[in-house]
Protein backbone atom coordinates (compact mmCIF):
# COMPACT_ATOMS: atom_id res chain seq x y z
CA UNK A 1 0.00 0.00 0.00
CA UNK A 2 1.60 3.20 -1.14
CA UNK A 3 -0.01 6.59 -0.88
CA UNK A 4 0.44 8.35 -4.19
CA UNK A 5 -2.06 11.08 -3.44
CA UNK A 6 -4.25 12.26 -0.63
CA UNK A 7 -7.96 12.87 -0.69
CA UNK A 8 -8.82 16.37 0.46
CA UNK A 9 -11.67 16.92 2.84
CA UNK A 10 -11.44 20.64 3.62
CA UNK A 11 -14.28 22.00 5.71
CA UNK A 12 -14.71 25.69 4.99
CA UNK A 13 -14.73 27.90 8.07
CA UNK A 14 -17.52 30.02 6.76
CA UNK A 15 -19.74 27.02 6.13
CA UNK A 16 -19.84 25.76 9.68
CA UNK A 17 -19.34 29.02 11.52
CA UNK A 18 -22.51 30.38 9.92
CA UNK A 19 -24.58 27.58 11.48
CA UNK A 20 -26.32 28.05 14.83
CA UNK A 21 -23.58 28.00 17.42
CA UNK A 22 -25.24 25.86 20.07
CA UNK A 23 -28.08 23.47 20.62
CA UNK A 24 -29.16 21.60 23.72
CA UNK A 25 -29.08 17.84 23.57
CA UNK A 26 -31.30 16.57 26.36
CA UNK A 27 -30.35 13.46 28.33
CA UNK A 28 -32.05 10.19 27.36
CA UNK A 29 -34.66 8.37 29.39
CA UNK A 30 -32.08 6.51 31.46
CA UNK A 31 -30.52 8.80 34.08
CA UNK A 32 -26.75 8.74 34.24
CA UNK A 33 -24.59 8.72 37.34
CA UNK A 34 -21.40 10.23 35.99
CA UNK A 35 -19.98 13.70 36.38
CA UNK A 36 -22.42 16.09 34.75
CA UNK A 37 -25.28 13.57 34.71
CA UNK A 38 -28.73 15.06 34.29
CA UNK A 39 -27.44 18.19 32.56
CA UNK A 40 -28.09 18.97 28.90
CA UNK A 41 -24.98 18.86 26.77
CA UNK A 42 -24.25 21.87 24.57
CA UNK A 43 -23.40 20.79 21.04
CA UNK A 44 -22.97 22.43 17.67
CA UNK A 45 -26.06 22.18 15.50
CA UNK A 46 -25.52 20.83 11.98
CA UNK A 47 -28.84 20.74 10.05
CA UNK A 48 -27.72 17.90 7.77
CA UNK A 49 -26.80 15.54 10.61
CA UNK A 50 -29.05 13.23 12.63
CA UNK A 51 -28.19 12.39 16.25
CA UNK A 52 -29.56 9.22 17.81
CA UNK A 53 -29.28 8.49 21.54
CA UNK A 54 -28.46 4.96 22.65
CA UNK A 55 -27.37 3.07 25.76
CA UNK A 56 -24.81 0.27 25.62
CA UNK A 57 -24.23 -2.03 28.59
CA UNK A 58 -20.72 -2.86 29.72
CA UNK A 59 -20.90 -6.60 30.49
CA UNK A 60 -17.99 -6.31 32.93
CA UNK A 61 -19.64 -3.75 35.20
CA UNK A 62 -23.30 -3.73 34.16
CA UNK A 63 -23.15 0.05 33.71
CA UNK A 64 -25.10 1.69 30.88
CA UNK A 65 -22.93 3.84 28.62
CA UNK A 66 -24.46 6.92 27.02
CA UNK A 67 -23.83 6.76 23.28
CA UNK A 68 -24.66 9.00 20.32
CA UNK A 69 -24.60 7.94 16.68
CA UNK A 70 -24.36 10.79 14.18
CA UNK A 71 -25.31 10.10 10.57
CA UNK A 72 -25.85 12.24 7.46
CA UNK A 73 -29.50 13.00 6.71
CA UNK A 74 -28.97 12.71 2.96
CA UNK A 75 -27.42 9.22 3.12
CA UNK A 76 -28.22 6.71 0.41
CA UNK A 77 -29.52 3.22 1.10
CA UNK A 78 -26.01 1.85 1.50
CA UNK A 79 -24.68 1.00 4.93
CA UNK A 80 -22.30 3.55 6.40
CA UNK A 81 -18.70 3.11 7.56
CA UNK A 82 -18.41 3.91 11.26
CA UNK A 83 -15.78 5.73 13.30
CA UNK A 84 -15.86 5.27 17.08
CA UNK A 85 -14.28 8.32 18.72
CA UNK A 86 -12.46 7.87 22.06
CA UNK A 87 -12.19 11.11 24.09
CA UNK A 88 -8.96 12.37 25.61
CA UNK A 89 -8.17 13.28 29.20
CA UNK A 90 -11.15 12.67 31.47
CA UNK A 91 -13.44 13.96 28.73
CA UNK A 92 -16.60 12.59 27.20
CA UNK A 93 -18.76 12.99 24.11
CA UNK A 94 -18.91 16.79 24.28
CA UNK A 95 -15.25 16.89 23.23
CA UNK A 96 -16.30 15.84 19.72
CA UNK A 97 -19.65 17.69 19.62
CA UNK A 98 -18.71 21.22 20.65
CA UNK A 99 -16.28 23.71 19.14
CA UNK A 100 -15.83 22.84 15.48
CA UNK A 101 -18.13 19.84 15.84
CA UNK A 102 -15.68 17.14 14.81
CA UNK A 103 -18.27 14.33 14.99
CA UNK A 104 -20.79 16.37 13.01
CA UNK A 105 -18.18 17.09 10.35
CA UNK A 106 -17.39 13.38 10.03
CA UNK A 107 -21.08 12.60 9.63
CA UNK A 108 -21.35 15.20 6.88
CA UNK A 109 -18.42 13.46 5.18
CA UNK A 110 -20.42 10.24 4.99
CA UNK A 111 -19.46 8.38 8.17
CA UNK A 112 -21.50 7.18 11.10
CA UNK A 113 -19.65 8.98 13.90
CA UNK A 114 -20.08 7.27 17.27
CA UNK A 115 -19.33 9.24 20.44
CA UNK A 116 -19.87 8.20 24.03
CA UNK A 117 -19.42 9.09 27.67
CA UNK A 118 -17.03 6.61 29.34
CA UNK A 119 -18.31 5.22 32.62
CA UNK A 120 -18.41 7.74 35.41
CA UNK A 121 -18.50 10.68 33.00
CA UNK A 122 -21.23 12.76 31.43
CA UNK A 123 -24.52 10.87 31.16
CA UNK A 124 -23.11 7.38 31.71
CA UNK A 125 -23.52 5.25 34.79
CA UNK A 126 -20.61 3.71 36.65
CA UNK A 127 -17.41 4.95 38.24
CA UNK A 128 -14.48 6.78 36.64
CA UNK A 129 -11.83 4.22 35.60
CA UNK A 130 -9.23 6.50 33.93
CA UNK A 131 -9.14 4.35 30.76
CA UNK A 132 -8.38 1.14 32.68
CA UNK A 133 -9.68 -2.36 31.98
CA UNK A 134 -13.30 -1.50 32.82
CA UNK A 135 -13.33 1.41 30.39
CA UNK A 136 -11.61 -0.76 27.79
CA UNK A 137 -14.22 -3.50 28.20
CA UNK A 138 -16.97 -0.91 27.80
CA UNK A 139 -15.41 0.32 24.57
CA UNK A 140 -15.12 -3.25 23.30
CA UNK A 141 -18.82 -3.82 24.01
CA UNK A 142 -19.63 -0.63 22.14
CA UNK A 143 -17.66 -1.66 19.05
CA UNK A 144 -19.53 -4.97 18.98
CA UNK A 145 -22.81 -3.10 19.41
CA UNK A 146 -21.96 -0.77 16.52
CA UNK A 147 -21.30 -3.78 14.27
CA UNK A 148 -24.85 -5.03 14.91
CA UNK A 149 -26.61 -1.81 13.92
CA UNK A 150 -28.65 -2.19 10.70
CA UNK A 151 -27.44 1.04 9.08
CA UNK A 152 -23.74 0.41 9.66
CA UNK A 153 -21.37 -1.70 7.60
CA UNK A 154 -19.93 -4.21 10.09
CA UNK A 155 -16.85 -4.64 7.90
CA UNK A 156 -16.00 -0.92 7.98
CA UNK A 157 -15.56 0.11 11.61
CA UNK A 158 -12.54 2.03 12.82
CA UNK A 159 -11.35 3.50 16.13
CA UNK A 160 -10.13 7.10 16.36
CA UNK A 161 -8.60 8.20 19.66
CA UNK A 162 -7.92 11.69 20.93
CA UNK A 163 -4.94 12.23 23.24
CA UNK A 164 -5.24 10.02 26.37
CA UNK A 165 -8.10 8.15 24.70
CA UNK A 166 -5.38 6.08 23.03
CA UNK A 167 -4.99 4.18 26.31
CA UNK A 168 -8.61 3.03 26.21
CA UNK A 169 -8.44 2.26 22.49
CA UNK A 170 -5.16 0.32 22.47
CA UNK A 171 -6.18 -1.56 25.61
CA UNK A 172 -9.53 -2.58 24.12
CA UNK A 173 -7.95 -3.77 20.87
CA UNK A 174 -5.08 -5.59 22.60
CA UNK A 175 -7.27 -7.33 25.14
CA UNK A 176 -10.13 -8.05 22.72
CA UNK A 177 -8.35 -9.06 19.49
CA UNK A 178 -11.61 -10.36 18.00
CA UNK A 179 -13.16 -6.90 17.79
CA UNK A 180 -14.59 -6.02 14.36
CA UNK A 181 -12.38 -2.93 14.04
CA UNK A 182 -10.22 -2.37 10.97
CA UNK A 183 -7.65 0.05 12.42
CA UNK A 184 -6.71 2.56 15.08
CA UNK A 185 -6.03 6.22 14.30
CA UNK A 186 -4.24 7.83 17.26
CA UNK A 187 -4.06 11.62 17.54
CA UNK A 188 -1.11 12.60 19.76
CA UNK A 189 -1.74 10.00 22.46
CA UNK A 190 0.58 9.89 25.51
CA UNK A 191 2.52 6.65 25.93
CA UNK A 192 2.95 5.95 29.65
CA UNK A 193 3.00 7.17 33.24
CA UNK A 194 5.82 9.58 32.46
CA UNK A 195 3.44 11.48 30.18
CA UNK A 196 0.22 11.17 32.16
CA UNK A 197 1.48 10.86 35.74
CA UNK A 198 4.40 13.28 35.71
CA UNK A 199 6.79 10.43 36.55
CA UNK A 200 9.79 11.39 34.41
CA UNK A 201 12.53 12.85 36.65
CA UNK A 202 14.11 14.42 33.57
CA UNK A 203 11.01 16.60 33.18
CA UNK A 204 10.46 18.20 36.60
CA UNK A 205 7.20 20.05 36.94
CA UNK A 206 5.51 18.14 34.14
CA UNK A 207 2.12 17.22 35.54
CA UNK A 208 -0.17 14.94 33.62
CA UNK A 209 -3.85 14.65 34.49
CA UNK A 210 -3.29 11.45 36.51
CA UNK A 211 -0.57 12.88 38.74
CA UNK A 212 -2.94 13.29 41.66
CA UNK A 213 -4.71 9.98 40.98
CA UNK A 214 -1.94 7.38 41.32
CA UNK A 215 1.64 7.17 42.56
CA UNK A 216 4.35 6.44 40.04
CA UNK A 217 5.19 3.09 41.66
CA UNK A 218 1.59 1.83 41.74
CA UNK A 219 2.12 -1.04 39.31
CA UNK A 220 -1.43 -2.40 39.70
CA UNK A 221 -2.80 0.93 38.51
CA UNK A 222 -0.36 1.56 35.67
CA UNK A 223 -0.42 -1.93 34.15
CA UNK A 224 -3.91 -1.06 32.89
CA UNK A 225 -3.11 2.44 31.68
CA UNK A 226 0.05 2.69 29.58
CA UNK A 227 -0.66 2.70 25.86
CA UNK A 228 2.93 1.92 24.86
CA UNK A 229 2.53 -1.52 26.46
CA UNK A 230 -0.67 -2.23 24.50
CA UNK A 231 0.13 -0.86 21.05
CA UNK A 232 2.52 -3.67 20.09
CA UNK A 233 -0.28 -6.19 20.65
CA UNK A 234 -2.56 -4.66 18.02
CA UNK A 235 -3.45 -6.89 15.10
CA UNK A 236 -4.87 -4.09 13.02
CA UNK A 237 -3.07 -1.17 11.29
CA UNK A 238 -1.93 1.69 13.50
CA UNK A 239 -1.92 5.29 12.24
CA UNK A 240 -0.27 7.95 14.38
CA UNK A 241 -1.11 11.63 13.86
CA UNK A 242 1.54 13.90 15.36
CA UNK A 243 2.38 17.57 15.02
CA UNK A 244 5.79 19.09 15.58
CA UNK A 245 4.73 20.58 18.90
CA UNK A 246 2.55 18.20 20.90
CA UNK A 247 -0.68 19.58 22.33
CA UNK A 248 0.40 18.68 25.90
CA UNK A 249 3.85 17.11 26.11
CA UNK A 250 7.07 19.11 26.05
CA UNK A 251 8.33 17.09 23.09
CA UNK A 252 7.01 14.49 20.67
CA UNK A 253 9.37 11.69 21.66
CA UNK A 254 6.37 9.65 22.81
CA UNK A 255 5.17 9.48 19.21
CA UNK A 256 8.43 7.84 18.17
CA UNK A 257 8.19 5.43 21.12
CA UNK A 258 4.62 4.44 20.19
CA UNK A 259 5.54 3.84 16.55
CA UNK A 260 8.62 1.81 17.49
CA UNK A 261 6.63 -0.28 20.00
CA UNK A 262 4.05 -1.03 17.30
CA UNK A 263 6.81 -2.13 14.92
CA UNK A 264 8.48 -4.28 17.56
CA UNK A 265 5.19 -6.00 18.32
CA UNK A 266 4.50 -6.89 14.70
CA UNK A 267 1.54 -4.60 14.06
CA UNK A 268 0.42 -5.27 10.45
CA UNK A 269 0.90 -1.68 9.24
CA UNK A 270 2.37 1.33 11.02
CA UNK A 271 1.96 4.88 9.77
CA UNK A 272 3.20 8.20 11.12
CA UNK A 273 1.33 11.02 9.43
CA UNK A 274 1.94 10.42 5.69
CA UNK A 275 4.83 8.00 6.15
CA UNK A 276 4.56 4.21 5.98
CA UNK A 277 7.04 3.15 8.65
CA UNK A 278 9.06 -0.04 8.10
CA UNK A 279 12.13 0.57 10.27
CA UNK A 280 12.41 1.89 13.84
CA UNK A 281 12.54 5.66 14.03
CA UNK A 282 15.58 7.54 15.35
CA UNK A 283 15.10 10.69 17.38
CA UNK A 284 18.38 11.99 15.97
CA UNK A 285 16.86 11.82 12.51
CA UNK A 286 13.24 12.72 13.19
CA UNK A 287 10.45 12.12 10.69
CA UNK A 288 8.36 14.84 9.09
CA UNK A 289 5.86 16.20 11.59
CA UNK A 290 2.61 17.94 10.76
CA UNK A 291 2.43 21.74 11.00
CA UNK A 292 1.07 22.61 14.42
CA UNK A 293 -1.77 24.91 13.40
CA UNK A 294 -2.88 22.57 10.63
CA UNK A 295 -3.01 19.54 12.92
CA UNK A 296 -4.91 21.35 15.65
CA UNK A 297 -7.63 22.78 13.38
CA UNK A 298 -8.25 19.89 11.02
CA UNK A 299 -8.63 16.76 13.13
CA UNK A 300 -11.81 15.70 11.32
CA UNK A 301 -10.06 16.04 7.96
CA UNK A 302 -7.17 13.84 9.07
CA UNK A 303 -9.42 11.22 10.65
CA UNK A 304 -11.53 11.08 7.48
CA UNK A 305 -8.59 10.98 5.10
CA UNK A 306 -6.77 8.16 6.84
CA UNK A 307 -9.97 6.22 7.57
CA UNK A 308 -11.00 6.22 3.92
CA UNK A 309 -7.61 4.88 2.89
CA UNK A 310 -7.58 2.20 5.57
CA UNK A 311 -11.11 1.08 4.82
CA UNK A 312 -9.98 0.65 1.23
CA UNK A 313 -6.70 -1.19 1.84
CA UNK A 314 -6.64 -2.78 5.31
CA UNK A 315 -7.78 -6.40 5.80
CA UNK A 316 -11.43 -6.97 6.67
CA UNK A 317 -12.22 -8.44 10.09
CA UNK A 318 -12.11 -12.23 10.05
CA UNK A 319 -15.14 -12.78 12.25
CA UNK A 320 -18.49 -12.42 10.49
CA UNK A 321 -20.77 -12.49 13.52
CA UNK A 322 -20.42 -10.22 16.51
C-alpha positions in Angstrom: 0.0 0.0 0.0 1.6 3.2 -1.1 0.0 6.6 -0.9 0.4 8.3 -4.2 -2.1 11.1 -3.4 -4.3 12.3 -0.6 -8.0 12.9 -0.7 -8.8 16.4 0.5 -11.7 16.9 2.8 -11.4 20.6 3.6 -14.3 22.0 5.7 -14.7 25.7 5.0 -14.7 27.9 8.1 -17.5 30.0 6.8 -19.7 27.0 6.1 -19.8 25.8 9.7 -19.3 29.0 11.5 -22.5 30.4 9.9 -24.6 27.6 11.5 -26.3 28.0 14.8 -23.6 28.0 17.4 -25.2 25.9 20.1 -28.1 23.5 20.6 -29.2 21.6 23.7 -29.1 17.8 23.6 -31.3 16.6 26.4 -30.4 13.5 28.3 -32.0 10.2 27.4 -34.7 8.4 29.4 -32.1 6.5 31.5 -30.5 8.8 34.1 -26.8 8.7 34.2 -24.6 8.7 37.3 -21.4 10.2 36.0 -20.0 13.7 36.4 -22.4 16.1 34.7 -25.3 13.6 34.7 -28.7 15.1 34.3 -27.4 18.2 32.6 -28.1 19.0 28.9 -25.0 18.9 26.8 -24.3 21.9 24.6 -23.4 20.8 21.0 -23.0 22.4 17.7 -26.1 22.2 15.5 -25.5 20.8 12.0 -28.8 20.7 10.1 -27.7 17.9 7.8 -26.8 15.5 10.6 -29.1 13.2 12.6 -28.2 12.4 16.2 -29.6 9.2 17.8 -29.3 8.5 21.5 -28.5 5.0 22.6 -27.4 3.1 25.8 -24.8 0.3 25.6 -24.2 -2.0 28.6 -20.7 -2.9 29.7 -20.9 -6.6 30.5 -18.0 -6.3 32.9 -19.6 -3.7 35.2 -23.3 -3.7 34.2 -23.2 0.1 33.7 -25.1 1.7 30.9 -22.9 3.8 28.6 -24.5 6.9 27.0 -23.8 6.8 23.3 -24.7 9.0 20.3 -24.6 7.9 16.7 -24.4 10.8 14.2 -25.3 10.1 10.6 -25.8 12.2 7.5 -29.5 13.0 6.7 -29.0 12.7 3.0 -27.4 9.2 3.1 -28.2 6.7 0.4 -29.5 3.2 1.1 -26.0 1.8 1.5 -24.7 1.0 4.9 -22.3 3.6 6.4 -18.7 3.1 7.6 -18.4 3.9 11.3 -15.8 5.7 13.3 -15.9 5.3 17.1 -14.3 8.3 18.7 -12.5 7.9 22.1 -12.2 11.1 24.1 -9.0 12.4 25.6 -8.2 13.3 29.2 -11.1 12.7 31.5 -13.4 14.0 28.7 -16.6 12.6 27.2 -18.8 13.0 24.1 -18.9 16.8 24.3 -15.3 16.9 23.2 -16.3 15.8 19.7 -19.7 17.7 19.6 -18.7 21.2 20.6 -16.3 23.7 19.1 -15.8 22.8 15.5 -18.1 19.8 15.8 -15.7 17.1 14.8 -18.3 14.3 15.0 -20.8 16.4 13.0 -18.2 17.1 10.4 -17.4 13.4 10.0 -21.1 12.6 9.6 -21.4 15.2 6.9 -18.4 13.5 5.2 -20.4 10.2 5.0 -19.5 8.4 8.2 -21.5 7.2 11.1 -19.6 9.0 13.9 -20.1 7.3 17.3 -19.3 9.2 20.4 -19.9 8.2 24.0 -19.4 9.1 27.7 -17.0 6.6 29.3 -18.3 5.2 32.6 -18.4 7.7 35.4 -18.5 10.7 33.0 -21.2 12.8 31.4 -24.5 10.9 31.2 -23.1 7.4 31.7 -23.5 5.3 34.8 -20.6 3.7 36.7 -17.4 4.9 38.2 -14.5 6.8 36.6 -11.8 4.2 35.6 -9.2 6.5 33.9 -9.1 4.3 30.8 -8.4 1.1 32.7 -9.7 -2.4 32.0 -13.3 -1.5 32.8 -13.3 1.4 30.4 -11.6 -0.8 27.8 -14.2 -3.5 28.2 -17.0 -0.9 27.8 -15.4 0.3 24.6 -15.1 -3.3 23.3 -18.8 -3.8 24.0 -19.6 -0.6 22.1 -17.7 -1.7 19.0 -19.5 -5.0 19.0 -22.8 -3.1 19.4 -22.0 -0.8 16.5 -21.3 -3.8 14.3 -24.9 -5.0 14.9 -26.6 -1.8 13.9 -28.6 -2.2 10.7 -27.4 1.0 9.1 -23.7 0.4 9.7 -21.4 -1.7 7.6 -19.9 -4.2 10.1 -16.8 -4.6 7.9 -16.0 -0.9 8.0 -15.6 0.1 11.6 -12.5 2.0 12.8 -11.4 3.5 16.1 -10.1 7.1 16.4 -8.6 8.2 19.7 -7.9 11.7 20.9 -4.9 12.2 23.2 -5.2 10.0 26.4 -8.1 8.1 24.7 -5.4 6.1 23.0 -5.0 4.2 26.3 -8.6 3.0 26.2 -8.4 2.3 22.5 -5.2 0.3 22.5 -6.2 -1.6 25.6 -9.5 -2.6 24.1 -8.0 -3.8 20.9 -5.1 -5.6 22.6 -7.3 -7.3 25.1 -10.1 -8.1 22.7 -8.3 -9.1 19.5 -11.6 -10.4 18.0 -13.2 -6.9 17.8 -14.6 -6.0 14.4 -12.4 -2.9 14.0 -10.2 -2.4 11.0 -7.6 0.1 12.4 -6.7 2.6 15.1 -6.0 6.2 14.3 -4.2 7.8 17.3 -4.1 11.6 17.5 -1.1 12.6 19.8 -1.7 10.0 22.5 0.6 9.9 25.5 2.5 6.7 25.9 2.9 5.9 29.7 3.0 7.2 33.2 5.8 9.6 32.5 3.4 11.5 30.2 0.2 11.2 32.2 1.5 10.9 35.7 4.4 13.3 35.7 6.8 10.4 36.6 9.8 11.4 34.4 12.5 12.8 36.6 14.1 14.4 33.6 11.0 16.6 33.2 10.5 18.2 36.6 7.2 20.1 36.9 5.5 18.1 34.1 2.1 17.2 35.5 -0.2 14.9 33.6 -3.9 14.7 34.5 -3.3 11.4 36.5 -0.6 12.9 38.7 -2.9 13.3 41.7 -4.7 10.0 41.0 -1.9 7.4 41.3 1.6 7.2 42.6 4.3 6.4 40.0 5.2 3.1 41.7 1.6 1.8 41.7 2.1 -1.0 39.3 -1.4 -2.4 39.7 -2.8 0.9 38.5 -0.4 1.6 35.7 -0.4 -1.9 34.2 -3.9 -1.1 32.9 -3.1 2.4 31.7 0.1 2.7 29.6 -0.7 2.7 25.9 2.9 1.9 24.9 2.5 -1.5 26.5 -0.7 -2.2 24.5 0.1 -0.9 21.1 2.5 -3.7 20.1 -0.3 -6.2 20.6 -2.6 -4.7 18.0 -3.5 -6.9 15.1 -4.9 -4.1 13.0 -3.1 -1.2 11.3 -1.9 1.7 13.5 -1.9 5.3 12.2 -0.3 8.0 14.4 -1.1 11.6 13.9 1.5 13.9 15.4 2.4 17.6 15.0 5.8 19.1 15.6 4.7 20.6 18.9 2.6 18.2 20.9 -0.7 19.6 22.3 0.4 18.7 25.9 3.8 17.1 26.1 7.1 19.1 26.1 8.3 17.1 23.1 7.0 14.5 20.7 9.4 11.7 21.7 6.4 9.7 22.8 5.2 9.5 19.2 8.4 7.8 18.2 8.2 5.4 21.1 4.6 4.4 20.2 5.5 3.8 16.6 8.6 1.8 17.5 6.6 -0.3 20.0 4.1 -1.0 17.3 6.8 -2.1 14.9 8.5 -4.3 17.6 5.2 -6.0 18.3 4.5 -6.9 14.7 1.5 -4.6 14.1 0.4 -5.3 10.4 0.9 -1.7 9.2 2.4 1.3 11.0 2.0 4.9 9.8 3.2 8.2 11.1 1.3 11.0 9.4 1.9 10.4 5.7 4.8 8.0 6.2 4.6 4.2 6.0 7.0 3.1 8.7 9.1 0.0 8.1 12.1 0.6 10.3 12.4 1.9 13.8 12.5 5.7 14.0 15.6 7.5 15.3 15.1 10.7 17.4 18.4 12.0 16.0 16.9 11.8 12.5 13.2 12.7 13.2 10.4 12.1 10.7 8.4 14.8 9.1 5.9 16.2 11.6 2.6 17.9 10.8 2.4 21.7 11.0 1.1 22.6 14.4 -1.8 24.9 13.4 -2.9 22.6 10.6 -3.0 19.5 12.9 -4.9 21.4 15.6 -7.6 22.8 13.4 -8.2 19.9 11.0 -8.6 16.8 13.1 -11.8 15.7 11.3 -10.1 16.0 8.0 -7.2 13.8 9.1 -9.4 11.2 10.6 -11.5 11.1 7.5 -8.6 11.0 5.1 -6.8 8.2 6.8 -10.0 6.2 7.6 -11.0 6.2 3.9 -7.6 4.9 2.9 -7.6 2.2 5.6 -11.1 1.1 4.8 -10.0 0.6 1.2 -6.7 -1.2 1.8 -6.6 -2.8 5.3 -7.8 -6.4 5.8 -11.4 -7.0 6.7 -12.2 -8.4 10.1 -12.1 -12.2 10.1 -15.1 -12.8 12.2 -18.5 -12.4 10.5 -20.8 -12.5 13.5 -20.4 -10.2 16.5 
